[in-house]
Amino acid sequence: MKNKSLKLSAVSLVLFALILSFLSTEPVHAEGAAAEKAPFMYSLAATWEGKGIVRYRIAVQPAEDTVLEGLKIVASNPVKGNVSVVTAGASSSEDKVFLAVEKTTPGKNPMLEYTLLTDASDSGAVKPVSAEIFWKQNGKDVSVKTETVGGDGFVGGECTVIDKYARTPSLPKYYPAGKDLGVLTGSWYEMGVQYGERSGREIVDFFDYRFGAHVEKYGMKHLLEDISRYEAQAKLFFPEGLEFARGIGDGAEKYLSQSKFHADVSNYLKIVFMNCDNCLYYGHPGPADADHGLAPNMIADVRDPSPIMEACSMIALLGSKGATDDGTSILVHNNDGDFIDETWRYTYIAAPTGGNAFWASTTPGKFFDIMGANNKGLALALTVGGNKTWIPSQNIYERAFGVTWQYILLRALSSVSSVQEALELVTVGTPEYRKATGRKTLLRTRHNNYIMLDKKEAAVVEVTANRYAIRRPGDNGEDPGYVVATNHFVANYSYDANNEKTDFPMTFFGDEDYAPLSATRYYTAFWQAKMNFGKLDAEKIRKIWTSHSYITKKGELVEMITNGKEWIPANLASNTICSHDGGYPESYIGSTTDTKIATVDFNQVRYSVGRPCEYVGVPRTFDLHPKY
């Protein structure tokens, strides 16, 4: 008993000393105009995770090239105790949570993360939390008091014009900073239930909208047959993904039971559909058999593909090869699409039992949109590639009812930790899959570019259903520290279904001449990385990713284009990395829907919703911790 009492006393003294260290000085409080001159921006995020649990994240983003000294984040909670600290080195006492950082690390946003157990029955009943941020300035302690945040709130940044984005009036409004579903834990089924419980309202709305479009195009019988074909492939490749889908369906049952298609399809198959929806929408394999009653040469996409329809852009920068000024390795991705289809933005972190924790961005009911990162230092994303992949008249059938990218990302990020391991999954699948199917390579669904990055290696994999090619930094004129991908193919060779290298070029399916507006973004990223090699960091590349100009293959900068009567900004007359679909004058129809920056050195992701030029403030910050 005596030893236990001594230990408790020691702990009390440490906590008391820690509190004194925060309170013993009299800091100058920066308010109003003075606060705006603070050498950083901050954000506060609250996420309702059910059962009274709220997760708080308070992040600080130093101004460009600024190193903060004596940084302290002190969060003040509305209730005492019941705190579980997530951030290593942070501590709590009574109604406060503390994090002290002697000196900030270039390329990393310091963040205090913790959960609070409350008696609130829903997010609307959660009382607000605020913080005070301290730092050293000219030898003095200075501080800023933050705004407050509660429920599912976020302060710090937002898409300022999101209410102008095209939207179906009867459906919920978009979230100006996205919606975070928090951390999902446990088995795949249990994580699915948590996902469904936290997002059911938007899932049913989005499902009815997308499913209805497919039914109108194909008919119910055809569509259900196609869903079953994708389900069969997913079961061979990653059956845990189907358990995730089952959990989401069960968790969202309260809402999904209100679907106008509820009598036609189970909740489980509703979610299976959501995770093959994109491949049917823009890359359907065409008629799978005579029972579908479609002409053999018909392209059966809900929306017929075109070489200019997609506008996603991505780049991987290797700090270990000198591409960045702070030595960090960064993957940057702009996702693009019609606003009506793509602007309900979700994020979550999943920590499956026995697997890697990973971060995902997505839309309601889907596992992933097209990017994720894990806590082992791996980031992975994709875009649409060259889409001339279903041309029966030329005997080209490079689409299939294969494994969709949602299951590929899910398996890769939850189970592997390097580019080399991810390459194997994307190209040849798993030994179990190959044994079950008799194939030598993975049967995918359609035309995509995958980009992947760890601290030492980066690669792009250009894929169709049966063919693939791998590009690495330096293969196509890049400096050895970066690699770029947009929406066309670059490789002049391919591996076939037997995993044998051939002279058949991936460019056959859509090169830069076929997709010239993809080429403008490709060469913009290419030249910006080359001309700024060794000077880039997360904020500088983010500014480039807001570009409204483009750079030609020859390195010529284009900012304005004439229609013969007037000069029009390049982003409205052509296609730039920050993409504005709809032409001139601005129509807000679509294109860039979010921007993600993953710094794999720190397992950290910065995320903003909408076109990056229209997002003001600090992005949401996520840390992928070793344990949850």
Beta strands, then each sheet from edge to edge (+ up, - down):
strand 1: 28-30
strand 2: 40-48
strand 3: 53-62
strand 4: 69-76
strand 5: 83-85
strand 6: 91-93
strand 7: 96-103
strand 8: 111-117
strand 9: 130-137
strand 10: 140-145
strand 11: 154-155
strand 12: 157-159
strand 13: 179-186
strand 14: 313-317
strand 15: 330-338
strand 16: 346-352
strand 17: 358-362
strand 18: 371-374
strand 19: 379-384
strand 20: 390-391
strand 21: 396-397
strand 22: 448-453
strand 23: 458-463
strand 24: 468-471
strand 25: 482-485
strand 26: 494-495
strand 27: 501-502
strand 28: 550-551
strand 29: 557-558
strand 30: 560-562
strand 31: 567-569
strand 32: 580-581
strand 33: 590-599
strand 34: 604-609
strand 35: 615-617
strand 36: 620-623
sheet 1: 1+ 10+ 9- 4+ 7- 6+
sheet 2: 5+ 8- 3+ 2- 11+
sheet 3: 12+ 35-
sheet 4: 13+ 16+ 17- 18+ 19- 22+ 23- 24+
sheet 5: 25+ 14- 15+ 33- 32+
sheet 6: 25+ 14- 15+ 33- 34+ 36-
sheet 7: 20+ 21-
sheet 8: 26+ 27-
sheet 9: 28+ 29-
sheet 10: 30+ 31-
end
